[in-house]
């Protein structure tokens, strides 16, 4: 048996965990949340990922516990199915088809006479059957034109009524219209709804930050309501505790407000992170959970103390810093929540920690102009970090700060070393570190028409200045014909620095800052710039705004080759000669992996994703892969990660390939070769599939045993006899062969007896069965060695 490998695309994390409200188990030990097309199970005490429920083929839209069995959970998905799981063991129990964009607890379907984003509330009758997959056919419409927001529907006590909001934010109780805002200029549009678990009371949130508690709505036009007001903006979510003594609310202020029911008192828990999107409560009311817009779930005790934080990958409107790998922790680094860098573990799909770059309190208010981290880079060993932060949309109001950080072993984090206010007169376009540890240098380019080299001072300079440690200072400022620099890049050994000025690439010597040569670019400004590695270090590649990919030979200073292709990203593998190019064609992204010295690509992936790949990076492996095929050889040292809607990676999957020269099973040795030899003796063609023994098909008993949940199976002592009998074969090939051989010998003896009787010769007396077996052994014995003795 040999191993083969193939390249496949794997979603490795980064999905949103704040799409739907999370669920807490009855014993408050586990937290379940939707994450892409998965349902993840976390521990509420350790914050660790326990296991995952995998089976949906589209985004999971909601989850809820099974009222009949608290160890089971329902999950709905945009793939049109509702699945029932045993979340403690991670076993799929049942699949219910016929739903589209359904939320558990309420089932919604697309309205035939409304736009696609409009839904209708339906009641579904699920037939009782032992089959794992069930087709739901009986659907009855309750209310059309429902808002797709899951927070716009609530269930009354004992499920006596459904409270919901339609797309015009009209308030409905079952089928009766209760309230609709008609006041001009008022911002009292409904945003969320929640029903009291004990009383006939409904709480609604509004756009103006007010909460209204509705009562007496069973009387026509005699309803009453009271108003609670703390939020200064939209109320995103509401939730009652199981006993109904407390109402929880949250909005964009990132503050959890705890209202005492029928009392004019409240408690607040501020500074929880991003704006609150969902609130959930455990069955005993001891734990609360809040989902936040920065892809985070916070577990809070009933005394308003935070006990756990589950943080996913934070993706803002844009990843300004690109994707960077921390050489020390091997974590993925990119800008996360405002003013911070997040260190994210790709292996564990978990955020390790945040580094506060701006070091200012973020104010959650729309329209404010606040600092953003736009650039980040590490040195070769991960001991130094350089960051750039900007604020201001207009050029005249732009504030730019360049910061240098040192890694502190005691604090196990980065500590600020030097702050440079206004390092350039305009926005910084690129930044890179010197690739080796011999020199600690950073080069920045900006739209002010110059690039600057920043150098870390020596220890001797520190003693003269009387400071605590060496600081950074500007060592060189370079220009080229008043053109704007767009990119900069060091060669692998640090002997060359390439700086692109619009359509021209300049090559500099970092030691003397001498301009060595210039490379004229075909029409179009430079977008990406990258040196080759290892055996391809003599090449320099660049992409342009005119959809050109060009490769220069630095030994001859001439254009080696160029091709017309719409490149969106160009990335180089730091441990090999391979380079990856992402192209956008017909609203789909294609991937090409190649070496600059070879004309043909090593790997091609068409239709990698819909839309444009936002960012990509090669991540070195801890240990190189062995025995890779030629098609996946480019992945033996590094893995390629891409940032789309989720984080995906390319990996080489090894699988077993049966070699005909190696035994598969004892049955194959016993039957497979024997059957193949028989066919060859008969002159029949033998195919590869026919030469190998057919694998036994699983019996019904085995299939039922493997697909049934463990807690509903009979005892193992009862199943053992049935399971073993299903694996037995009634008669082996060796027994058949021995019987056939005995029948042949018996027939030969009978024919010989008939011949002897026909000649009138006296017959030999019969012998016993034991003597016949001994005679058969003598007949089978090979006496060819006697002929060799006689010849000698």
C-alpha positions in Angstrom: 0.0 0.0 0.0 1.5 3.3 -1.1 0.4 6.9 -0.3 -0.7 9.5 -2.8 -1.6 13.1 -2.3 -3.9 15.6 -3.8 -4.5 19.3 -3.3 -7.8 20.4 -1.9 -9.2 23.6 -0.4 -10.2 23.4 3.2 -12.1 26.0 5.2 -10.0 26.3 8.3 -11.9 28.8 10.4 -12.5 32.5 10.6 -16.3 32.2 10.3 -18.7 34.5 12.1 -19.9 33.2 15.4 -22.3 36.2 16.0 -24.8 35.4 13.2 -27.3 33.7 15.5 -28.0 33.8 19.2 -25.9 31.2 21.1 -27.4 28.4 23.2 -26.3 27.3 26.7 -26.8 23.7 27.8 -29.1 23.0 30.7 -26.2 22.2 33.1 -24.4 25.4 31.9 -21.3 23.5 30.9 -21.4 24.0 27.2 -22.1 26.9 24.8 -23.3 26.2 21.3 -23.0 28.7 18.5 -23.4 28.8 14.7 -20.1 29.3 12.8 -20.5 29.2 9.0 -22.0 25.9 8.1 -20.9 24.4 11.4 -22.2 24.3 15.0 -19.4 24.7 17.4 -19.5 23.5 21.0 -17.4 25.4 23.6 -16.8 24.9 27.3 -18.2 27.8 29.3 -15.4 27.4 32.0 -12.3 26.9 29.8 -13.4 28.8 26.7 -11.9 25.8 24.7 -13.5 24.4 21.6 -14.9 20.9 22.6 -16.1 19.6 19.2 -18.0 20.5 16.1 -21.3 19.5 14.6 -20.7 19.2 10.8 -23.2 18.3 8.1 -24.9 21.4 6.8 -23.9 22.6 3.3 -24.7 26.3 3.8 -24.7 28.9 6.5 -26.3 27.9 9.8 -29.0 30.4 10.6 -30.0 29.4 14.1 -29.9 26.8 16.9 -32.2 25.8 19.8 -32.4 23.0 22.4 -34.8 20.2 21.9 -37.6 20.6 24.5 -38.1 16.9 24.7 -34.4 16.1 25.3 -32.1 18.7 26.7 -29.0 16.8 25.4 -30.1 17.4 21.8 -30.1 20.6 19.7 -31.9 21.6 16.5 -29.9 23.6 13.9 -31.4 25.3 10.8 -29.5 26.3 7.7 -29.9 28.1 4.4 -29.4 24.7 2.7 -33.1 24.1 3.5 -32.7 21.5 6.3 -33.3 21.4 10.0 -31.0 18.9 11.7 -31.3 17.3 15.1 -28.0 16.5 16.9 -26.7 14.9 20.1 -24.3 17.7 20.9 -22.6 15.8 23.8 -21.3 13.1 21.4 -21.5 15.1 18.2 -23.9 12.6 16.5 -26.4 13.5 13.8 -29.8 12.0 14.7 -32.3 13.3 12.1 -32.5 15.5 9.0 -35.7 17.4 8.1 -35.9 18.7 4.6 -38.1 21.3 2.9 -37.1 24.5 4.7 -35.3 27.6 3.3 -33.6 30.2 5.5 -35.3 28.6 8.6 -34.7 29.7 12.2 -35.3 27.0 14.8 -38.3 27.5 16.9 -39.9 29.4 14.0 -40.0 28.2 10.4 -39.9 30.6 7.6 -40.3 30.2 3.8 -39.9 32.6 0.9 -43.2 34.3 0.1 -44.2 33.7 -3.5 -45.6 37.2 -4.0 -43.0 39.2 -2.2 -39.3 40.0 -2.8 -36.7 37.3 -2.1 -35.7 38.9 1.2 -39.3 38.7 2.5 -40.2 35.6 4.5 -43.4 34.1 5.8 -44.1 32.4 9.2 -45.2 28.8 8.7 -46.2 25.9 11.0 -44.6 22.6 10.0 -45.8 19.1 10.9 -42.9 16.7 11.2 -44.0 13.1 10.7 -42.8 10.5 13.2 -40.5 8.0 11.6 -37.4 5.9 12.4 -35.6 7.1 9.2 -32.8 9.5 9.7 -33.8 11.7 6.8 -37.4 13.1 6.9 -39.2 15.0 4.1 -41.5 17.6 5.6 -44.4 18.1 3.3 -47.2 19.6 5.5 -46.5 23.4 5.8 -49.2 25.8 6.8 -48.7 29.6 6.5 -49.3 31.6 9.7 -48.2 35.1 8.6 -46.7 36.4 5.4 -44.1 39.2 4.8 -42.1 38.6 7.9 -38.8 40.5 8.6 -35.8 38.2 8.1 -34.3 39.5 11.3 -34.5 36.5 13.8 -34.9 39.0 16.7 -38.2 40.2 15.2 -40.1 37.1 16.3 -40.9 36.0 19.9 -42.9 33.2 21.5 -45.4 33.9 24.2 -45.8 31.9 27.4 -46.8 28.2 26.9 -46.5 29.1 23.1 -50.0 30.7 23.3 -49.1 33.3 20.8 -46.4 34.4 18.4 -45.2 38.0 18.4 -43.5 39.2 15.2 -42.7 42.2 13.1 -43.2 42.5 9.4 -41.0 44.2 6.9 -42.8 47.5 7.5 -42.0 47.2 11.2 -45.6 46.7 12.1 -46.4 44.9 15.3 -48.5 41.8 15.1 -50.0 39.5 17.7 -51.1 36.3 15.9 -53.2 37.9 13.1 -54.2 41.1 14.8 -52.7 44.5 14.1 -51.8 46.2 17.4 -49.6 49.2 16.9 -48.0 51.1 14.1 -46.0 54.3 14.3 -47.7 57.2 12.5 -46.0 60.1 14.2 -44.0 62.2 11.7 -40.3 62.4 12.4 -40.5 59.9 15.2 -37.7 57.2 15.5 -39.9 54.7 17.3 -39.6 52.0 14.6 -39.6 48.4 16.0 -36.2 46.7 16.0 -36.6 43.6 18.3 -39.2 41.8 20.4 -39.3 39.5 23.4 -42.1 37.8 25.3 -42.4 37.4 29.1 -42.2 33.7 30.1 -44.8 34.0 32.9 -47.0 37.1 32.2 -49.0 38.3 29.2 -46.4 41.0 28.5 -44.3 41.8 25.4 -41.2 43.9 25.4 -40.2 45.7 22.2 -37.0 47.7 21.3 -37.1 50.8 19.1 -34.8 52.8 16.9 -34.9 55.8 19.4 -33.3 53.6 22.2 -36.6 53.2 24.1 -38.0 49.9 25.4 -41.8 49.5 25.6 -43.6 46.9 27.8 -47.0 46.1 26.3 -49.9 44.7 28.4 -53.7 44.2 27.9 -53.2 43.5 24.2 -56.0 41.0 24.3 -58.5 43.9 24.6 -59.2 45.6 21.2 -57.6 49.1 21.2 -57.2 49.1 25.0 -53.6 48.1 25.2 -51.3 49.9 27.6 -47.5 50.2 27.7 -44.7 51.5 29.9 -41.4 52.9 28.6 -37.9 52.2 29.7 -35.1 54.4 28.4 -31.4 54.2 28.8 -29.9 53.5 25.3 -29.0 56.5 23.3 -29.4 54.7 20.0 -31.0 51.6 18.5 -31.9 48.7 20.8 -30.6 45.7 19.0 -31.8 42.8 21.2 -34.0 42.0 24.2 -34.3 38.9 26.4 -36.2 37.9 29.5 -34.7 35.6 32.1 -36.5 32.2 32.6 -38.3 33.4 35.7 -39.2 36.7 34.2 -37.7 38.8 37.0 -35.2 40.5 34.8 -35.1 42.0 31.2 -31.8 42.2 29.5 -31.1 44.7 26.6 -28.2 45.7 24.5 -27.3 48.0 21.6 -24.4 49.7 19.9 -23.0 51.2 23.1 -21.6 47.7 24.0 -23.3 47.9 27.4 -25.5 45.2 28.9 -28.5 46.7 30.8 -30.3 44.6 33.4 -33.8 45.9 34.1 -35.7 44.7 37.1 -39.2 43.7 36.0 -42.0 45.9 37.5 -39.4 48.0 39.2 -37.8 51.2 38.2 -34.2 50.1 38.7 -31.5 48.9 36.5 -27.8 47.7 36.5 -25.3 48.1 33.7 -22.2 46.2 32.6 -20.1 48.6 30.3 -17.2 48.2 27.9 -17.9 44.7 26.6 -16.4 45.2 23.2 -18.3 45.7 19.9 -22.0 46.5 19.8 -24.3 43.8 21.2 -26.3 41.8 18.6 -27.8 38.9 20.6 -28.5 38.0 24.2 -29.1 34.5 25.5 -29.8 33.2 29.0 -29.3 29.7 30.5 -32.2 27.6 31.6 -31.5 28.2 35.3 -30.7 31.9 34.7 -27.2 31.7 36.2 -25.4 32.6 32.9 -26.0 35.2 30.3 -24.3 35.4 26.9 -23.9 38.4 24.6 -22.9 38.3 21.0 -21.0 41.2 19.6 -20.3 42.8 16.2 -16.6 42.1 16.6 -17.3 38.4 16.3 -17.1 37.7 20.0 -19.3 35.9 22.6 -19.1 37.0 26.2 -20.3 34.7 29.0 -21.5 36.7 32.0 -22.7 35.5 35.4 -26.0 36.6 36.9 -24.1 39.0 39.2 -22.8 40.8 36.0 -19.3 39.5 36.2 -17.6 38.3 33.0 -16.5 34.7 33.3 -15.4 33.8 29.8 -14.8 35.3 26.4 -14.9 33.4 23.1 -13.3 35.5 20.4 -13.4 34.7 16.7 -11.5 36.2 13.9 -12.3 39.9 13.7 -12.8 41.2 10.2 -13.7 44.8 9.8 -14.6 46.6 6.6 -11.1 46.0 5.2 -7.9 44.3 6.3 -5.6 47.3 6.0 -2.5 45.6 7.5 -2.4 42.7 5.1 -1.8 39.2 6.6 1.4 38.9 8.6 2.9 35.9 10.4 4.5 36.5 13.8 7.9 34.5 13.6 7.8 34.0 17.4 4.3 32.7 18.0 3.5 31.5 14.4 0.2 33.4 14.8 -1.6 35.2 12.0 -1.5 39.0 12.7 -3.9 41.5 11.2 -5.9 44.5 12.3 -8.9 43.5 14.4 -11.1 45.7 16.5 -10.5 49.4 16.2 -7.0 50.5 17.2 -5.7 46.9 17.9 -3.7 44.1 16.2 -5.1 40.6 16.8 -2.9 37.6 17.1 -4.9 34.6 15.7 -4.0 30.9 15.9 -4.6 29.2 12.6 -4.3 25.7 14.1 -6.8 26.3 16.9 -9.1 28.8 15.1 -8.9 31.1 18.1 -7.7 34.5 18.9 -4.7 34.4 21.2 -4.6 38.1 22.3 -5.0 41.7 21.2 -2.3 44.3 21.2 -3.5 47.8 21.8 -1.7 50.0 19.2 -3.6 53.3 19.5 -3.8 53.1 23.3 -7.0 55.2 23.4 -10.5 54.4 24.5 -12.7 53.7 21.5 -16.0 55.6 21.4 -18.8 53.6 19.8 -20.6 56.4 18.0 -21.3 56.8 14.3 -19.6 59.5 12.4 -16.6 59.9 14.7 -13.2 60.0 13.0 -10.9 57.6 15.0 -7.5 56.0 14.6 -7.0 52.9 12.5 -4.0 50.6 12.3 -3.1 50.4 8.6 0.4 48.8 8.4 2.2 46.2 10.5 5.5 44.3 9.9 7.9 42.0 11.9 11.6 41.6 11.8 13.1 38.1 11.0 13.0 36.9 14.6 9.8 38.5 15.8 11.6 40.7 18.4 10.6 44.0 16.7 7.3 45.2 15.4 6.5 48.3 13.4 3.0 49.8 13.1 1.4 52.7 11.3 -1.8 54.3 12.5 -3.8 57.0 10.7 -6.8 59.2 11.4 -8.6 61.7 9.1 -10.3 61.2 5.8 -9.1 64.5 4.3 -5.5 65.1 3.4 -5.4 68.4 5.4 -6.7 66.6 8.5 -4.6 63.4 8.2 -2.7 62.4 11.4 0.0 59.7 10.9 2.0 57.9 13.6 4.8 55.4 13.2 5.5 53.2 16.2 8.2 50.7 16.9 7.7 47.9 19.5 10.1 45.5 21.3 9.1 42.1 22.5 9.3 41.9 26.3 10.1 38.4 27.6 8.8 39.2 31.1 5.5 40.6 29.9 5.2 38.1 27.0 4.0 40.9 24.8 5.3 43.9 22.8 6.2 47.1 24.5 6.4 50.5 22.9 9.9 51.6 22.1 9.7 54.7 19.8 6.8 56.9 18.6 7.4 59.0 15.4 4.7 61.7 14.9 4.2 62.6 11.2 6.9 60.4 9.7 5.7 61.4 6.3 3.7 64.3 4.9 1.2 62.0 3.3 -0.3 58.5 3.7 2.2 55.6 4.0 1.8 53.1 1.1 4.1 50.3 2.1 6.5 49.2 4.8 9.1 46.3 5.1 11.8 45.1 7.4 15.3 44.1 6.5 15.2 40.3 6.0 18.2 39.3 8.1 19.2 39.8 11.7 22.4 41.6 10.9 20.7 44.9 10.5 17.5 46.2 12.2 16.1 48.5 9.5 12.6 49.4 8.3 11.8 51.1 5.0 8.6 53.1 4.4 7.2 54.6 1.3 4.5 57.4 1.2 2.5 59.6 -1.2 4.7 62.6 -0.3 7.2 61.4 -3.0 9.9 59.9 -0.9 10.9 56.7 0.9 12.7 56.6 4.3 15.0 54.1 6.0 14.6 53.9 9.8 17.5 52.4 11.8 17.7 51.1 15.4 20.4 52.8 17.3 23.4 51.1 19.0 23.9 50.5 22.7 26.7 53.1 22.7 24.3 55.7 21.6 22.0 54.8 24.4 24.7 55.4 27.0 25.5 58.9 25.5 21.9 60.0 25.5 21.1 58.6 28.9 18.1 56.7 27.7 16.8 53.2 28.9 17.4 51.5 25.5 18.2 52.1 21.9 15.6 54.0 19.9 14.8 54.4 16.2 15.7 57.3 13.9 15.6 58.2 10.3 18.8 57.1 8.4 18.1 57.9 4.8 15.5 59.7 2.6 15.3 58.8 -1.1 13.4 60.3 -4.1 13.2 59.7 -7.8 12.1 62.5 -10.2 9.3 63.7 -7.9 7.3 60.5 -8.6 5.2 58.9 -5.9 6.6 55.6 -4.5 4.1 52.8 -4.3 5.9 49.7 -3.1 9.2 48.5 -1.6 10.8 45.1 -1.2 14.1 43.6 0.0 15.8 40.7 -1.7 16.1 37.5 0.3 19.7 38.2 1.4 19.1 41.9 1.9 21.7 43.0 -0.7 19.1 44.9 -2.8 16.2 47.1 -2.2 13.5 47.6 -4.9 11.3 50.7 -4.7 8.6 51.3 -7.3 7.8 54.9 -8.4 4.6 54.7 -10.4 5.8 53.0 -13.7 9.5 52.8 -12.8 11.3 50.3 -10.5 14.5 51.5 -8.9 17.1 49.2 -7.4 19.2 50.5 -4.4 22.1 49.3 -2.4 21.0 49.4 1.3 24.6 49.7 2.6 25.6 52.8 0.6 22.2 54.0 -0.6 23.5 54.1 -4.2 21.0 53.9 -7.0 22.2 50.9 -9.0 19.7 50.7 -11.9 16.2 51.4 -13.0 13.7 49.1 -14.7 11.2 50.6 -17.1 7.8 49.3 -16.6 5.2 48.7 -19.4 2.2 51.1 -19.2 0.5 51.1 -15.8 1.6 51.8 -12.2 3.1 49.1 -10.1 0.7 47.4 -7.7 2.7 44.5 -6.3 6.5 44.0 -6.1 8.3 40.8 -5.1 11.8 39.2 -5.4 12.3 35.6 -6.3 13.7 33.1 -3.7 16.5 30.5 -3.6 17.3 29.4 -7.2 15.0 32.1 -8.6 16.6 35.0 -6.6 17.8 36.7 -9.8 14.2 37.5 -10.8 12.0 40.4 -9.8 8.3 40.2 -10.4 5.7 43.0 -10.5 2.0 43.5 -11.4 0.6 46.7 -12.9 -2.7 48.5 -13.0 -2.9 47.7 -16.8 -3.3 43.9 -16.0 0.3 42.9 -16.7 2.5 40.5 -14.9 6.2 41.1 -15.6 9.4 39.3 -14.7 12.8 40.9 -14.9 16.2 39.2 -14.8 18.4 41.2 -12.5 21.6 39.8 -13.9 20.9 41.2 -17.4 18.6 44.0 -16.2 16.1 43.0 -19.0 12.6 41.9 -19.1 12.6 38.1 -19.0 8.9 37.5 -19.8 5.5 39.2 -19.4 1.9 38.2 -19.7 -1.5 39.9 -19.8 -3.5 38.8 -16.8 -5.7 40.7 -14.3 -3.8 40.0 -11.1 -5.4 40.9 -7.8 -2.7 39.5 -5.5 0.9 38.3 -5.9 2.4 36.3 -3.0 5.8 34.6 -2.7 6.6 31.5 -0.6 9.5 32.5 1.8 10.8 28.9 1.9 10.7 28.0 -1.8 10.8 29.4 -5.3 7.0 29.2 -5.7 4.8 32.2 -6.2 1.0 32.4 -6.2 -1.1 34.7 -8.4 -4.8 35.4 -7.8 -6.8 36.6 -10.8 -10.4 37.8 -11.0 -12.4 36.7 -14.0 -16.2 36.7 -14.4 -16.7 37.5 -10.7 -14.7 34.4 -9.7 -11.1 34.1 -8.4 -8.6 31.7 -10.0 -5.3 30.7 -8.6 -2.0 30.0 -10.4 1.1 28.7 -8.6 4.4 28.9 -10.6 8.1 29.4 -10.5 9.6 32.4 -12.2 12.1 30.3 -14.1 9.4 27.9 -15.6 6.8 28.8 -18.2 4.1 26.3 -17.0 2.3 26.7 -13.7 2.7 24.1 -11.1 -0.9 24.2 -9.9 -4.1 25.8 -11.1 -7.4 26.2 -9.2 -10.3 27.6 -11.2 -13.3 29.2 -9.5 -11.6 29.3 -6.1 -14.4 31.5 -4.7 -17.1 33.9 -5.8 -15.8 37.4 -5.7 -12.3 38.6 -4.9 -9.8 37.1 -2.5 -9.2 39.8 0.1 -5.8 38.7 1.4 -3.4 35.7 1.1 -0.2 34.5 2.7 2.2 31.5 2.7 2.5 30.0 6.2 5.6 27.9 6.8 5.1 24.4 8.1 6.6 23.2 11.4 7.9 20.0 9.6 8.1 19.5 5.8 5.8 16.9 4.2 7.4 13.8 2.8 6.3 11.7 -0.2 4.4 14.4 -1.9 3.2 14.0 -5.5 4.4 16.4 -8.2 1.0 18.2 -8.2 1.3 18.9 -4.4 5.0 19.4 -4.1 4.6 23.1 -3.8 2.9 22.6 -0.5 5.5 20.5 1.2 7.2 23.4 3.0 4.3 25.9 3.3 0.6 26.2 3.2 -1.3 28.8 1.3 -4.0 30.6 3.3 -6.6 32.9 1.7 -9.0 35.3 3.4 -12.5 35.2 1.7 -15.8 35.2 3.6 -14.0 32.6 5.7 -10.3 31.7 6.2 -9.4 28.8 3.8 -6.2 27.0 3.1 -4.7 24.7 0.5 -3.4 21.5 1.9 -2.1 18.2 0.5 -4.4 15.4 1.5 -2.7 12.0 1.5 -4.8 8.9 0.8 -4.1 5.2 0.5 -3.6 3.6 -3.0 -3.8 -0.2 -3.1 -0.6 -1.7 -4.6 -1.2 -5.0 -6.3 2.1 -6.3 -5.0 1.1 -5.8 -1.4 -1.5 -7.9 0.5 -4.6 -6.1 1.4 -6.3 -8.6 3.7 -5.9 -12.3 4.4 -9.0 -12.9 2.4 -7.3 -11.2 -0.6 -4.4 -13.6 -0.3 -6.7 -16.5 0.0 -9.3 -15.7 -2.6 -8.1 -12.9 -4.8 -4.8 -14.4 -6.2 -6.5 -17.8 -6.5 -9.3 -16.4 -8.6 -6.9 -14.4 -10.7 -4.8 -17.5 -11.4 -7.8 -19.5 -12.3 -8.9 -16.9 -14.9 -5.4 -16.8 -16.4 -5.4 -20.6 -16.7 -8.8 -20.4 -18.5 -7.5 -17.7 -20.8 -9.9 -15.1 -19.6 -8.8 -11.4 -19.5 -8.2 -10.2 -15.9 -8.8 -6.5 -15.1 -7.5 -4.7 -12.1 -10.9 -4.6 -10.5 -11.6 -8.3 -11.2 -8.1 -9.4 -9.9 -8.8 -7.9 -6.5 -11.2 -9.4 -4.1 -14.4 -7.5 -3.7 -14.7 -5.9 -0.3 -17.6 -7.3 1.8 -20.6 -5.1 1.8 -21.8 -3.9 5.3 -24.8 -5.9 6.6 -28.0 -4.2 7.8 -27.0 -5.0 11.4 -23.7 -3.3 11.1 -25.1 -0.3 9.3 -27.8 0.1 12.0 -25.2 -0.2 14.7 -23.0 2.5 13.3 -25.8 5.0 12.6 -27.7 4.8 15.9 -26.9 7.0 18.8 -25.0 5.3 21.6 -27.4 6.2 24.4 -30.4 4.5 22.7 -28.6 1.2 21.8 -29.2 -2.1 23.7 -26.4 -3.3 26.0 -23.2 -4.5 24.2 -23.6 -8.0 25.5 -26.9 -8.3 23.6 -25.4 -6.9 20.4 -22.2 -8.9 20.5 -23.6 -12.2 19.2 -25.5 -10.5 16.3 -22.5 -8.3 15.4 -20.1 -11.3 15.3 -22.4 -13.4 13.2 -22.8 -10.6 10.7 -19.0 -10.7 10.1 -18.7 -14.5 9.7 -18.5 -16.2 6.3 -20.2 -19.5 6.1 -17.6 -21.3 4.1 -14.0 -20.3 3.3 -12.2 -20.7 0.0 -9.8 -23.2 1.5 -12.6 -25.6 2.5 -14.1 -25.3 -1.0 -10.8 -26.1 -2.6 -10.2 -29.2 -0.4 -13.7 -30.5 -1.1 -13.2 -30.0 -4.9 -9.9 -31.8 -4.6 -11.4 -34.7 -2.8 -14.3 -34.9 -5.3 -11.7 -35.0 -8.2 -9.7 -37.8 -6.5 -12.9 -39.8 -5.8 -14.0 -39.5 -9.4 -10.6 -40.6 -10.7 -10.7 -43.6 -8.4 -14.1 -44.5 -9.6 -13.1 -44.3 -13.2 -10.1 -46.5 -12.5 -12.2 -49.1 -10.8 -14.6 -49.3 -13.8 -11.6 -49.8 -16.1 -10.2 -52.6 -14.0 -13.6 -54.3 -13.8 -14.0 -54.1 -17.6 -10.7 -55.9 -18.1 -11.7 -58.6 -15.7 -8.8 -57.9 -13.4 -9.1 -58.5 -9.6 -10.0 -55.3 -7.8 -8.0 -53.9 -5.0 -9.7 -53.9 -1.6 -11.1 -50.6 -0.3 -9.1 -48.5 2.2 -10.3 -46.3 5.0 -10.8 -42.5 4.9 -7.7 -41.8 7.0 -5.6 -43.9 4.6 -7.1 -42.0 1.7 -5.9 -38.7 3.3 -2.4 -40.0 3.8 -2.4 -41.2 0.2 -3.5 -37.8 -1.0 -0.6 -36.1 0.9 1.9 -38.5 -0.7 0.5 -37.7 -4.2 0.9 -33.9 -3.5 4.5 -34.3 -2.3 7.2 -32.9 -4.7 9.8 -35.5 -5.5 11.6 -33.5 -8.2 14.7 -33.3 -6.0 15.3 -37.0 -6.5 15.9 -36.4 -10.2 18.7 -34.0 -9.3 20.4 -36.7 -7.2 20.1 -39.3 -10.0 21.7 -36.9 -12.5 24.6 -36.2 -10.2 
